[in-house]
Amino acid sequence: MKEKIKIFLQQNWFKVSLLIIIIIVIVGVFYWYEWRPNQIRKTCQEKIEKQDRELLESAIKSKILKEQGDIYDFCLRKYGLEK
């Protein structure tokens, strides 16, 4: 069995390496565009619910905060999700 796998890999090394690269790219894209933004939104929502003092102080110091609802938007900008 090990012999067959070894022979298969020797004959199809390009196809196997291309498949591995494609899988890595798909996982990276999923992480960057789906997983990461959802985790940032979740973190910001938790901070808003706790009224995180550090986040509130950062928002006030940056003079971006105009209303209480802007804290969530500030949190998203702080983590690089919004511009």
Backbone torsions as a table, in degrees:
resi	resn	phi	psi	omega
1	MET	NA	-44.6	178.5
2	LYS	-63.4	-34.3	178.3
3	GLU	-62.7	-43.2	-178.8
4	LYS	-65.1	-41.0	178.9
5	ILE	-65.5	-42.1	-179.9
6	LYS	-63.2	-43.6	179.1
7	ILE	-65.8	-42.1	179.3
8	PHE	-61.3	-44.0	-179.7
9	LEU	-67.4	-35.8	178.6
10	GLN	-67.4	-37.3	-177.8
11	GLN	-81.6	-29.2	-174.0
12	ASN	-121.4	36.1	-176.8
13	TRP	-62.7	-35.6	-179.9
14	PHE	-66.6	-44.8	-179.7
15	LYS	-64.9	-41.0	179.9
16	VAL	-66.3	-44.9	-179.9
17	SER	-67.3	-37.1	176.5
18	LEU	-64.0	-41.1	177.5
19	LEU	-63.2	-41.9	178.5
20	ILE	-64.2	-42.4	178.8
21	ILE	-63.7	-42.6	179.0
22	ILE	-62.7	-41.8	178.9
23	ILE	-64.0	-42.2	179.4
24	ILE	-64.0	-41.2	179.0
25	VAL	-64.9	-43.6	179.9
26	ILE	-63.1	-43.3	178.5
27	VAL	-64.5	-41.3	179.1
28	GLY	-64.2	-41.9	178.5
29	VAL	-65.7	-42.8	178.5
30	PHE	-60.8	-44.6	179.8
31	TYR	-61.1	-49.1	-172.2
32	TRP	-69.6	-38.3	-174.1
33	TYR	-100.1	-14.7	-179.4
34	GLU	-118.8	-59.2	-173.0
35	TRP	-67.0	-52.1	-176.8
36	ARG	-59.9	-49.9	178.8
37	PRO	-61.5	-37.5	178.3
38	ASN	-65.1	-38.7	178.9
39	GLN	-68.7	-37.4	178.0
40	ILE	-65.2	-45.4	179.0
41	ARG	-61.8	-39.9	179.0
42	LYS	-63.8	-44.5	178.6
43	THR	-61.8	-44.8	-179.8
44	CYS	-64.7	-40.0	179.1
45	GLN	-63.7	-41.2	178.0
46	GLU	-64.5	-39.1	179.0
47	LYS	-66.2	-38.0	178.2
48	ILE	-65.7	-42.0	-179.9
49	GLU	-64.2	-35.2	178.9
50	LYS	-85.9	-9.6	-173.7
51	GLN	51.2	60.2	-178.3
52	ASP	-55.0	119.2	-177.5
53	ARG	-63.6	-39.4	-178.8
54	GLU	-63.3	-43.4	179.2
55	LEU	-64.9	-41.7	-179.9
56	LEU	-64.7	-42.4	178.3
57	GLU	-64.6	-40.2	178.3
58	SER	-63.2	-40.1	-179.4
59	ALA	-67.5	-40.1	-179.8
60	ILE	-68.5	-41.3	179.5
61	LYS	-63.8	-34.3	-178.3
62	SER	-81.7	-6.7	177.9
63	LYS	60.4	23.1	176.3
64	ILE	-87.6	-29.7	-174.7
65	LEU	-69.3	120.7	177.4
66	LYS	-112.8	-38.1	-179.9
67	GLU	-134.1	171.0	179.8
68	GLN	-64.8	-32.5	-178.7
69	GLY	-70.7	-15.6	-178.8
70	ASP	-77.4	-10.8	-178.1
71	ILE	-62.7	-41.6	179.7
72	TYR	-62.8	-45.4	178.5
73	ASP	-63.3	-39.5	177.5
74	PHE	-62.3	-41.7	179.3
75	CYS	-61.8	-43.7	178.5
76	LEU	-62.0	-40.6	178.2
77	ARG	-67.5	-37.1	-178.9
78	LYS	-61.7	-37.2	-179.5
79	TYR	-91.8	5.3	173.0
80	GLY	83.9	18.0	-178.5
81	LEU	-91.7	-29.2	179.0
82	GLU	-121.5	159.0	177.7
83	LYS	-103.7	NA	NA
